[in-house]
Amino acid sequence: MDLKTEVESLRLRLEELNYAYYVLDDPRASDAEYDELFRRLESIEKTNPELASPTSPTQKVGAPPLSAFTTVTHGEPMLSLANALNDEDIADFHQRITKLLGEDLVAKFSFEPKVDGIGLGLTYENGELTLAATRGDGTKGEDITENAKTIRSIPLRLRESSTYPIPSFIEIRGEAFTTTKDFEAFNAKRTEEEGRYANPRNFTGGSLRQLDSRITASRPLDALFYATGKSVGLTVTSQEELIQAFQSWGLKVATPYFKICKSVEDLIESHHHLEDQRDQVPYEIDGTVLKVDDFEQRKILGFRSRNPRWAIACKFKSRRASTRLLDISISIGRTGALTPVAVLEPVPLAGVIVSSASLHNQDEIERLDVRIGDRVLVERAGDVIPKVVKVLTEERTGEEVSFTMPTSCPVCHTAVQKDPEEVVLRCTNSSCTGILRGTIAHFVSKNALDIDGLGEKLVAQLIDAKLVTSMDDLFHLQFDDVVALERMGKTSTKNLLAAIEKAKNTTLPRVIFGLGIRHVGEHVAEVVAASLGSLESLIKSTEEDLLAIHEIGEKAAQSIVSFVKDENNVATIHRLIESGLNAKNAPKATGGVLAGKTFVITGSLPNLSRKDAENLIKKHGGKPVSSVSKKTSFLVAGEKAGSKLKKAQALGVEVIDESALRMMIEQEETT
């Protein structure tokens, strides 16, 4: 046998053994036999580099370290799913699907466990793995190809299948994870100096983000798959077929937990059964995922702005633990809101040590009848946010102390105020350092400027040392000032300043969100940024301008206008720009017969749903908005048009019907 033939034979044998062991959980050789075959292949490739291959099993030992991860754009967004928190939500989901599909189309549903891992996307071209990326923000992620190659259950080359041809191009989505058993074994070997990981998810995330993939290769990572993104030549027509295709291609799937359900009763029963059995599942799961099985039916159902209509994530009940409430402290947020925080006797809960939990407001304290010294039940809502859910009143000794919210800010001692329409108390002193801490912490948070290494404790240090008195001060920090702070060494200071410098080049939605304007979350920030295009336009915007933007309501519009009318806020924005903050926005779509025109839709159109009409307008360059103003180009009116029609007529806005809209579009299609 010549070397080339031997190499191919060794690779094929090792791939089959990997598939049997890591995907089928059916070992077909001893460790010694596997190691002997692996060493033989490694030796031949080393002495005969011309025989090396990027899809060889030897590539799973890791590659030389990278200097940094690069950002990649997913071919199709990796969307999140809407949540169901109880049986009623599952029943509502089933009812919505039934109503949208109509009586003639009966939906089957796939049922899968929701793995508590790290979202992962693999790209295969002609069957070979060419890219692996994290989920990131859903649109862009980090290129972790070299690290993903080291995961034994991820094939570097898809197996041929006579039933399901391998597409010429396919994005395969799934979850990287670590089994509970492997995680505990790894943690047990760690010394106190090395530190132990809090839970399998954190461990998996940290392992995937190692610049040295040889470290990742030494970690017991695993992965399973359940969805696709962009593909060319995919022939399957249902989720059930997709799972079968994945298995035939050598990919791990959620067997034996995957199943098909045909009724709402089956969905609910299956969810509860898996919740009862969650501790028997070898990896962490925090719920189940229900999907319409048929892909053609999915097309009919379509998508919302952030998630598909045909799928839902059903959360398990949160994990709970009991502990002692030692005290109640007050946290000051960026809007001046006073939030009571339970100071707890530290307790392990769902893989982390919990020492504090939000009590929200005085009304919640009174509802729970919680007192300092009480023994309480704590849960991590959605397995993330600690929350006090119950007081164990039967364990009271009589020494517990009632708590009342303060009448003045505990930081600056300004009298607090309460809006009649809210339950929240607020400090209204704009110079309060408590508000400043919340403002800066929000500005640098993950979904805003995302400055690595700048947590709440360091923010507090910078403010207490008078190094930061406004957002723009972050961009003028000096090495000597920062390194002098407690627990800040030369390396950590250098890394922090580099992270701040990197954060100067960001996106407009992140900056708008980071400004901390009330009622402006991530989605509203994205919508405003897409419409206005710059910070200068934001400063000049009026309530009328903002209400003309589709999806912007009165509260958000009024809050933004109030924010930009404040001279201090405007001055801060200008100083941020002068400090080098470069907030880019995605280029606006151009072209199309409707380009530059805005449309408001009212009433019922004969042949189009409102969403379909909006999509049609956007497709041809127009912009659908929710409110009529002088700047509205056209009002598209259907049956039972109401107040918007009257307002349009009063303002002199041209009113058209569906047929007139279609005629405008046909002009483009016939030229």
Secondary structure, 3 states (H helix, E strand, C coil): CCHHHHHHHHHHHHHHHHHHHHHCCCCCCCHHHHHHHHHHHHHHHHHCHHHCCCCCHHHHHCCCCCCCCCEEECCCCCCCCCEECCHHHHHHHHHHHHHHHCCCCCCCEEEEEEECCEEEEEEEECCEEEEEEECCCCCEEEECHHHHCCCCCCCCECCCCCCCCCCCEEEEEEEEECCHHHHHHHHHHCCCCCCCCCCHHHHHHHHHCCCCHHHHHCCCCEEEEEEEEEEECCCCCEHHHHHHHHHHCCCCCCCCCCEEECCHHHHHHHHHHHHHCHHHCCCCEEEEEEEECEHHHHHHHCECCCCECCEEEEECCCCEEEEEEEEEEEEECCCCEEEEEEEEEEEEECCEEEEEEECCCHHHHHHHCCCECCEEEEEEECCCEEEEEEECHHHCCCCCECCCCCCECCCCCCECEECCCCCCEECCCCCCHHHHHHHHHHHCCCCCCCCCCCCHHHHHHHHHCCCCCCHHHHHHCCHHHHHCCCCCCHHHHHHHHHHHHHHCEEEHHHHHHHCCCCCCCHHHHHHHHHHHCCHHHHHHCCHHHHHCCCCCCHHHHHHHHHHHHCHHHHHHHHHHHHCCCEEECCCCCCCCCCCCCEEEEECECCCCCHHHHHHHHHHCCCEECCCCCCCCCEEEECECCCHHHHHHHHHCCEEECHHHHHHHHHHHHCC
